[in-house]
Amino acid sequence: MRTLFVLGSFFLQPLLWLAILRSWLTSRARIKRERHDFSSAVYSDHYELRHMLTQGLVLGVGLSVLNLIVGVSLPLVWVLVYEVLAFISLIILPTTLLPITLLVVSTLITAYLGPQLVPAVDLKPLGVNWGGAPASSFAWLFVIAFLALGHWIAHYGGRFASPRIYAKQRGKRIAGYPWRELLVIPLVTLVPGDWFSSTWRFWPMLTLHGHSFAVMILPLLLGVRFTVFRERPKVVYQRLAHHLVGLAGLALLVMGWLFWRPQDLPVALVILLVCYGGCLWRAKRYDQRQSFWYSQVDDGVRVLAIRPGTPATKLDLAAGDIILECNHRAVNSETAFYEALLINPTYCHLRVRNMAGDLKVTETAIYSGAPHEIGIVLFRDQEG
């Protein structure tokens, strides 16, 4: 019964539902943009929302077990400050959420700014205070955040590469692959103090070394805003994921450091934030150093994506490939490509040049009388 009470309290938190709403709105905007750019959506389902719910639950279970084993606790004031800031950031900056920045700001407010800005507020009668947790506990949050981000990006980065048409590059339109996803991790954590037990008698409590701790589920909010222009998205995200896992190791070292020198918490937070920004910068620089562009070409048509569940999934094609010939006819536009498909309404034979410049031939059966349903996403012909 008490466990169900805690679970129910998690689903009643406004931050969770606002994150779900933002994820759904982001997904809807992507589908609308895809229909505008390519006449139909590349991914017609709301996969952003599905990933947030499924991956958040999977990571939440694993990280919660790890968190309880380590026995790290978080002050109730920190939880409240974090949720308020996260709520505001989702409203004001829905696509530029910086999860590590939220952790840093929440910790600084709780540990330093709060007691200085409102020293007259005495929270002890409520069973809580501005502190209540060692500095190393905050470093543990960064370990969890970097591990979750690394795992999430490694498994889902580039798997749903949705192209977007951007401004012209030297007279040619170019495509990029943005990733705008949120992740809510239900993190089971311990909160010191008697506020929960005094307010709700049925709230589960633990007593460790003479201190009372409430068990609650924190909606840890993570997000990634990144766009790939020159490299295969999956390659960029795999590199970024490895760097983030390395940062989790650094945060673990920082945790040990703060165990002995808790007064160095502000310096440690700045170091972790700068390192996180450095990881994103390195990933962006790696993409920018590539000589390739997902741009229009004159000697063929550029493949931008493959719609799932279509005949194109059976072709040996990837985003960035250039279709030179379709059914033994040279093509240099979307219209010419579909006209060539009509030569043989049930079969498609392609001559293709990949990103490395190698030539290949691939073929498959297509839907009879419906060449536009083959599932290859191309630059649309410009009107006028």
N, C-alpha and C positions, 0 to 999 in steps of 0.2 A: 504493500500500500504506500509506504513512504517513497519507494523508488518510483512508483507511478506519479506521485505528487511532484517529484523533482523533474521527471520527464515532461509532465504537463506544464510546469513553469517555464521550461525551455521554449516550448511551442507558443507560449503566450508573450514572449519577448518581442517588442516592436521591431528591434533591429533585424531579427530573422525575417519577418514578413516584408520589411522594406527592401532587404537584399533580394528576396524572391521577386518582388515587383520590379526592381531595377534590372535583374537578370532577364526577366520576361520582356521588358521594354527594349533592352539591348538586342535581344534575339529578334523581336518584331521589327526593329529598325534595320537589322541586317537583312532579313528576308525581303523587306520592302526595297532596300538598296539593290539586292541581287536581281530582283524582278525588273528594276529600272535599268540596270546595266546590261543584263543578259536575257531579258524577256521572260525568264522564269527563274525561280530560286535554285541555287546550287544545292543547298541543304534546306529543305522545306520544313524540317522539324525544328523545334526549339531545343537544340542540343545544349546550348549554354545552361538552360535551366536544369536539364537532365543531369549534366555533369556536376552542377553545384550540389544537387541533392544526393546523388549516388556517391560521388567521390568524397563529398564532405562527410557522409556517414561512415564510409570505409576508413578514411583517415582519422575521423573522430574516435572510432572504437580503438584503433591501434595506439594513437597518441594518448588517449585517456588512460589506457592500461599502463603505458610507460610513465605517464605523469603521476599516477597513484603509487606506482612502485618507487619512484624517486621521492615522493612525498612532499612536493613543492606546494606551498600555499600562496595565495594572492589576497591582498587586503580588499575588503568590500568596497572601500572608497575607490581603489584603482579600477575595479570592475565597473563601477558606476561611471567614472570619468571616461573610461575607454568606450563604453557603449554609447554614451552621449556624443563623443567626438566621432565615432564611427557612423552614427546615425546622421549627424550633420554632414559629414563628408559624402555620404551616399546621396544626399539631397543636392548639395552644392557641386560636388565633383564626382559625378557618377562614373565617368570613364577614366579618370586620372587618379583613382584610389591608390595611395601608397601605403600598403599595410605595415611596413617596417617603420615608417614615419609616425603612424598612429601609435604604435607600441612605444616609441621613444617619447613622444609628447605626453602620452598618458602617464608614463613612468615619471617623467620630470615634474609634471603637475602634482602627482601624488606624493612624491618623495621630497620635493623642494618648494615648488611654487604655492601649493595649496596651504601649507602651514604659515607661509609668509603673507599671502594675500588675504586669508581669512583666519587670522590667529585667534580671534575671539570666539570662533565656532568650536564648541566643545562637543565632540562626538562620543565621548566615553559613556555618557548616560544611555546611548543607543547600543552600546556594546561593541562599538567600532572606534577606530582612530585613523589618523592620516597614515601612519606607518603600519606596523603589524606584520611585516615580512622582511626577511633579510634581502640585501641587494642581490645576492646570487640567485634568488628566485626570479627576479626580473630577467636576468641573463638566460635563465632556463626557457623563458618564453621565446627568446630569439632562436634558441636551439630548435624548439618545436616548429616555429614559423619557417625557418630555413629548410628543415627536413620536409615539411609539408609542401612547400613551394617546389623544392627540388623533385620530389616524387611526382607531384601533379604535372609539372612541366615535362618531365621525362616521359610520362605515359600518354599525355594528351597534346603536347606541343606539336603542331603541324599535322595532327591526324585529321582535323577538320579545317583544312586550309581554304578559307573563303576569300576569293579575290575581290579586289576593289579597284575601280578605275580612278587614276589620279591625273593631275595635269600633264600636259605634253612634255616630253623630254626631247629637245632638238627636233621639234616638229612631229614627234610620234607620241601617241598615248602610251602610258605605262601602267602596269598593274602592281599592286602591293598586296600583302597578305596580313591584315591586322588581326590581332587576338585581343578581344575585350571580354574577359570572363571573370566572374566572381566565384569565390568558394567560401562557404560557411562551415566551419569545423565545430561540431558540438563537443567541446573539450571539458571533460569532467575534472574538476579541480577542487581543492580544499580552501575554505575561507575562514580565517581565524575570527573569533568573537562569538558573542551570544545573541546577536541581533536576530538571526533566523529562528533560533529556538524560543526566544521570548515573543516573537511575532506569530510564528506557526509552530505549535507544540509537536506536530507530527513530522516536522522537518528532520531528516536523518542527520545525526551528529556523530562525530568521532572524538574520542579523548586520547590525545597522544602526549606523553610526558607532562601530564597535568594541565594541558591546554585543550580547550574545546575548538573543534573545527566543524563547520558546516560543509556538506557536500552539495555542490551546485554545478550546473552545466553552463559554461561560458560560450557564447557564439563568437568564436575567433574568426575574424573576417580577413580573407586574403584576396588579392587581385593582381592581375597582370595586364598591362597596357603596352603592347609592343607591335611593331609593323616590320615585316621583312620585305625588302625590295629586290635583292640581288642574289640571294642564295636560297637553296631549298629550305623551307621553314623548319622542317624536322631537324636538319643539321644544326641550325642556329639554336634551336631550343634544347637540343641534347647537350650542346656545349654550355649553355646557360644553366641547365639543371645540374651538371657536374660542378660548376662553380658554386652554386647555392648549397649543395651538399658539403662542399669544402668549407663554406661559411658556417655551416652548422657545427663543424669541428672547431672552428675558431671561436664560436660562441660558447662552446663547451669549455675551452681554455679560459675564456673570459669569466665564466662562471666560477671556476676554481680560483682565479685571481681575485674576484670580488668576495669570495669566502674569507680571504685573509685581509683584504683592503676594501671594505665596503664604501669607504669615502671616495673611491675612484669611480663610482657609478656613472657620473655625468661623462667623464672621459671615455669610459668603456662604451657607453651608448653612442657617442659621436663616432667612435672608431667603427662600430658595427654598421651604423647608418652609412658612413662613407664607403665602407667595403661593399655594402649592398648596391649603392649607386655605382661603384666601380664595376661590379659584375654586369649591370645593365649597360654601362658605357662600353665595356669590352665586347659584349654581344652585338651592340649597334655598330661598333667600329669593324668588327669582323664581317658583318654584312656589307658595310660600305666599301670595304677593300676589294670586294669581288668585282670583276669586270663585266659581269653579266647583268642584263636588265630584262625584266618581264615586259618587253615593249612590242609594239607592232613591228612587222617586218614586211618587206616588199616582195620577197621570193617565197611566199607561202603564207600560212596562217598559224598564229601562235596558240598553243593549247594553254588555257589558264586553269582549268580544273576538270574533273570528271565527276559527273553526278552519280551518286550511289544508286544501285538497283537498275542500271541501264545497260544496254549492250556494250557501251564504251568501257565498262569495267573489265571486259574480257580482252580488250586490246592492250598491247604493250605500250601504253602511253603514260606520260607523266606531265605535270605542269612544267612549262618551259619548252617542251618539244615543239618543233615546227613541222606542220604537215605540208609537204611539198606537192604530193600528188594524191588524188582520191579517185579510185577506179580508173587509174592510168591517165588521168587528166590533170594537168598542172592547175593549182588553185592559188589565189592570192587575196581572197576576201571571204567573208562568211557566206555571201550569196553564191560565189563561185563554188565553194565547198558543198553547199546543199544541192546546187544544180548538178554537180558531179555525182552526188549520192543517188540522184534519181536515175542515173544510167542503169544501175542495178538496184531495184527497190528492196531486195531482200539480202543483199550482201555488201560489205564495205571492205575495200582493199586500199591500204594506205602506204605511202612511202614517206618516211619521217626522218628528220634530223634531230638528234637529242641535244641536250645542253652542252655536251662535250664535243659536238660536231660530228659524231658518228652517224652513219646512215643505217636505217633498218626498215624492214617491211613487216607489216602486221595486218591481220584481217579477221573479220568476224561476221556472223549473221546479224541482221538488224530487223526491226519491226517492219513488216510488210506494209508499204504505203505510208509510212510515218517516219521519214528521214530526220525530221527535227527532234525526234525522241531518241536519237542515238546516244545523247548524254555527254557530248564533247562541248565544253564551254570555251567560246572564242570571243575575240573582240568583235563587237557588233559593227556593222558598216555605219559610217557616219552619214547622217542625213544632210542633204544638200550638197 
